[in-house]
Amino acid sequence: MAVDTRRNLQVDPRNALNELTNTQWMVETKSVWFSKPPRRDKLKAQHPATYAESDIIRLIEFFTKPGETVLDPFLGSGSTLVACAESGRRGLGIELVEHWAQVARKRIDQNKRGAGQEVVVGDSRLIMPTFADSSFDFIVTSPPYWMILRKDWDHKVKAERKSKGLTTRYSDDNDDLGNCESYEVFLEELGKAFAQCHRVLRKKRYMCVVVSDFRHKSKFVPYHADISRVIESQGFDLEGITLLVQDSKNLYPYGIPFAFVSNIHHQYILVFRKNS
């Protein structure tokens, strides 16, 4: 079959989602991405769990057009809003902990295109109900991890955070979902947040959730599968999964020489859509 190269060099007039050409669109649908994050600046390095702005920019530019609105209900150090600034979108991020909200604001202020990005301090389960229905074009976030930052220091934590005097947990706040004692309660509370995400997202638009699986003591937790079920139960449809390979991460001798313990060098980008 002949390919119309002219159409592939320009944005299809039927494309209401983004400003990518057909060729650019096709490249971004590959189910494996290789993350190539730049070195983290001092502000970003303070936070114990971050993702690369370069990866989030790719998502934002695929799922929105310039000027559209993006929500991150678990903002952290502000990477989503930095990505919004770089890509010409209007972002709003909700962060529970005032310290991390301040870090996010400083990072946004350092960006020449940061004007118009908004940081709201509070519990996303309580803040989002104040938003109007269907008020955002796209949602992208990395939700909290259950108890993962409260476990005993392993090789990675000792080498990459404790030795440098960096914090090893989000907070001690009782409202911090990462501090839930029960994994089932943790998932249930996350479900409340994602129910609000479904309400405030416009119909037929998308939400991307970036997560890793993890170990809790001796148990391997398939977090991406568990959180997918939670989100689908709130009305979203899972449209696909992109594997985000993190080849630049360090290797550590977990389990040697007694047992297999994986060095987890990938994340999952879970792509959901509000179809109803």
Secondary structure, DSSP 4 states (H G I P E B T S, - for coil): ----HHHHTS--TT--S-S--HHHHHHHT-SEEE--PPPPPHHHHTSSS---HHHHHHHHHHH--TT-EEEESS-TTSHHHHHHHHHT-EEEEEES-HHHHHHHHHHHHTSTT-TT-EEEES-HHHHGGGSPTT-EEEEEE----SSTTTSPP-HHHHHHTGGGT--SSS---TT-GGG-S-HHHHHHHHHHHHHHHHHHEEEEEEEEEEE--EEETTEEE-HHHHHHHHHHTTT-EEEEEEEEE-TTSPP--TTTTTS------EEEEEEEE---
